[in-house]
Amino acid sequence: MRSPSLTIGIEEEYQIVDPASGELRSYITQSLEEDHRVLREFDYEPRMRQSIIEIGTKVCRTPAEAAVELVKIRRGVAELAAKNGLRILAAGTHPYYAPADTGLGAEQMPFIGGSDEAGDLALKHMTFSTHVHITIEDRQFLIDAMNVSRYLLPHVLALSASSPFWLGRDTGFRSYRSVHLRNFPRTGIPRAFSSWSDYTELIDMLAQTNCIKDGQDIWWDIRPNWTYPTLEFRICDVCTRVEEAVCIAAIFQAIIAKLWKLRRDNMTFRVYPHDVIEENKWRAARQGLDGRLIDFGKQEELPARELVGELIGWFIDDVVDELDSRKEVAYAYQILEQGTSADRQLATLQKTGDMKAVVRQLIAETNDFPELKQK
């Protein structure tokens, strides 16, 4: 079995907002024809609502290359939105805008099954994600890597949390997006699979019974992508800062590299059951880095920062130099020290008492493009 190429692809979903009111604005229908050629350069895809734009990077070899690509994309999309006096904003939820008020085009309905499947939930769905693809050509190793990686998903969710607000309320969660998505089918932490055929048997059964069209209608927090030979990490809120998104991608790449290294040496990491991982996911969504996660090996709860630090400083530390990603992974220590996007949003609201100030902060951070040089 040859080693996986471990290339990276990042997808991000941006909110299109009016900088004066801070509210979401329709953009896709009125601007698609004019901007289609430019957007296509960024692997643009219309989403369910006209105030959402999703982009995808090209296939990148390293996190540093992905960073350059992501800065180019964000800058380009921001410039297109600015033509109409609008701005882009990256956060897992909008702090106060009501989802039902946003335009919904029939041609943009396939996401989360569309209105036929999701009913009223489709009209209220307004959450935003970062998806990271890591290329794994061997399907059996892809399934094995998915089984093991599930345990670490809550740790990375805690780092990415950017959705503390919903409809103008402090939800008490750092990632309310994670809670909202629990309403939809085929979401959350998947069960472990014994093989690629075990996985495809499930897909075939669901397709045969008209639950899904194909594997792209599976929206788990981690899944084999049905179109490309990638393991797709979907658990994270969209990252507000470019550096956060690149850090998250670098961590996922390093996790897969470490699992391959263990496999090469005839070792592995324990596969934990779905229900215990869900316990940690709930804790990560609820309190983020300020909470406590469970170390199921020791069967005790520990500070989330300690366990996330262990993931970075112990589990993947011996592969990041081979991947040329030490700098990008190390940004996680800054998040651990200074807090997540959700923490910054909550601090701004506490300081100002003004949700619009939170939106202004998010716009500023989303559009803060670091000067990066490709390695």
Buried (B, 14 or more C-beta within 10 A) or exposed (E): EEBBBBBBBBBBBBBBBBBEEBBBBBBBEEBBEEBEEEBEEBBBBBBBBBBBBBBBBBBBBBBBBBBBBBBBBBBBBBEBBEEBEBBBBBBBBBBBBBBEEBBBBEEBBBBBBBBEBBEEBBBBBBBBBBBBBBBBBBBEBBBBBBBBBBBBBBBBBBBBBBBBBBBEEBBEBBBBBBBBBEEBBBBBBBEBBEEBEEBBEBBEEBBEEEBBEEBEBBBBBBBBBBEEBBBBBBBBBBBBBBBBBBBBBBBBBBBBBBBBBEBEEEEEBEBBEEEBBBBBBBBBBBBBBBBBBBBBEEEEBEEBBEBBBBBBEEBBBEBBEEBBBBBBBBBBBEBBEEBBBBBBBBEBBEEEEEBBBBBBBBBEBBBEEEEBEEE
